[in-house]
Amino acid sequence: SPNLYVGGWSTSVSGNCRGRGSAFALSNEAIDSFNPVVNGTTTVGSTARGAVDAITAEADDSAVYIGGYYTTVGGTASTYISKLTNTGTLVPMTWDGLAEPAMDLTIETPGKLVAAIAGIGSAGDRVSRYDTLTGHLDWTTGSLCVGDAQAVATHNGGVFAGFHGKCGNDATYHLLK
């Protein structure tokens, strides 16, 4: 991607109003027009959340994907994972079986989005891959560990995920392939 995309809680970057997401041109570090205007909060336990926790883009910058605990993008209802244009406009999409927020996202191959899913019990604590044109769930691991999936990466056909809780009976084992 020709841009570096950044998510989080910020609503202003270098004096420019931003809605919890920004982009910077890698060629000159200038702030880009990307401005998704992510709002709303969901409550996790006793903590209100509403940030962009995950962000990634197709290599050609044709689409940007965000994940996290939020309820709207650009004033339209959208939760957990959202597909956006490279200016931050929401692209309507239903993601099959998505019931908890993505804490990390990566593009495995063009058109294939891999998500580290947070959550409790059978709805989360998993890694899932989606088709980015249809939102179809290609595969999911099912609940793997006691604790949110926090990070995901792909390499040479493998998918690696990190969790903050124990995996199996081993409390020291937090990375799965």
Secondary structure as UniProt FT lines:
FT   STRAND          3..7
FT   STRAND          12..13
FT   TURN            14..15
FT   STRAND          16..17
FT   STRAND          21..25
FT   TURN            26..28
FT   STRAND          38..39
FT   STRAND          42..44
FT   TURN            45..46
FT   STRAND          47..49
FT   STRAND          54..57
FT   TURN            59..60
FT   STRAND          64..68
FT   STRAND          72..73
FT   TURN            74..75
FT   STRAND          76..77
FT   STRAND          80..84
FT   TURN            86..87
FT   STRAND          90..91
FT   TURN            96..97
FT   STRAND          102..109
FT   TURN            110..111
FT   STRAND          112..117
FT   HELIX           121..123
FT   STRAND          126..131
FT   TURN            132..134
FT   STRAND          137..140
FT   STRAND          145..146
FT   STRAND          149..155
FT   TURN            156..157
FT   STRAND          158..163
FT   STRAND          166..167
FT   TURN            168..169
FT   TURN            171..172
FT   STRAND          175..176
//
